[in-house]
Amino acid sequence: MGYIIIIDGVKEAQASTNSNNAANPPEELSNKEQIQENLHNYQEQKGNANINPSKAEIANTGIDENCDGISLIIDEDGDGWNSSIDCDDTNASVNGAATEIANNGIDEDCDGMDLVTAVDLDNDGFTNDVDCDDNNSNINPAQAEIANSGFDENCDGISLIIDEDGDGWNSSIDCDDMNASINGAATEIPNNDIDEDCDGMDLVTLQDQDGDGFLEDVDCNDEDPNINSGVEEIPNNGIDEDCDGEDLTTSIHELEGVTLRLYPNPVSDFIRIECYPLQIFDVALFHLDGTLLHHSRNSPLIDIRALPSGLYLLNVTLAASNQAVIEKVFVVILRTG
């Protein structure tokens, strides 16, 4: 019958003298290589002065330095890799058997380096797997987006466009982004002081040579700033200051003790009659063929708007003089429009 001898914790196999059990040796004797290794270790330790009960145990050596029957192993994170070979023994996902995650700055497999599969060509701190333009350091996920630049500065996949009026022209090139009828493709309307096509100026096809604020299409004398449609007419000076097509003409008649003032002439709406001092007078308006068109007494306004353009005869008679005719006045009726 076979047996095992334990010498200082090392098993020594002895051959059995029992021939009946020779064909079936114990399990310990069937692993000859392990037995030989244990014997070899025992022989080495017997001659090693650094291994004895007075020695301090050294962690993770695989050797029982203080002969307490235990080889000290430190594995804080319990991942099966001791603290001498685990490069982060507080993180069970980091050890020699872990799978390396590229480009995260962490050495998961403890080979002394992070796996880098991407590069940072523009040195902005972002590798080309997250930097949408790694040739431009002003473009990366940390940048602020610049509106209407045509670039995706923050790499969010969107280029910021501001178009308040929705006319297809962004606020950087639309000179009035609150008005959809004003943009670079709009048709310019001349002389309205609005820059519809955003070229920086209004289209002026007419001039204001005298600088009075009235263009030459409405200013009847664009070389004189005192003549335009905003000026008050000066009567009887032969000048059409207000550009209505006629000078304001008044006829002043000095009679014995009486002054008559008839105006305007030409006229387009009302003939005005003033008498100083106030007298009773009769007014008659005739066609040149002698047809009476109007007769009234003491009427300061004679409405001629219903008459066609032409030459007429105005007769004013003072009643107190017993004279039928005081003055004959020719009136030209001018139509506007």
Secondary structure, DSSP 8 states (H G I E B T S, - for coil): --EEEEETTEEEEE----GGGTTS--HHHH-HHHHHHHHHHHHHHHT-TT-STTS---TTSSS-TT-SS------TT-SS--TTT-S-TT-TT-STTS---TTSS--TT-SSS-------TT-SS--TTT-S-TT-TT-STTS---TTSSS-TT-SS------TT-SS--TTT-S-TT-TT-STTS---TTSS--TT-SSS----S--TT-SS--TTT-S-TT-TT-STTS---TTSS--TT-SSS----EEEEETTEEEEEE-SSBSSEEEEEEES---EEEEEEETTS-EEEEEES-SEEE-TTS-SEEEEEEEEEGGGT-S-SEEEEEEE----
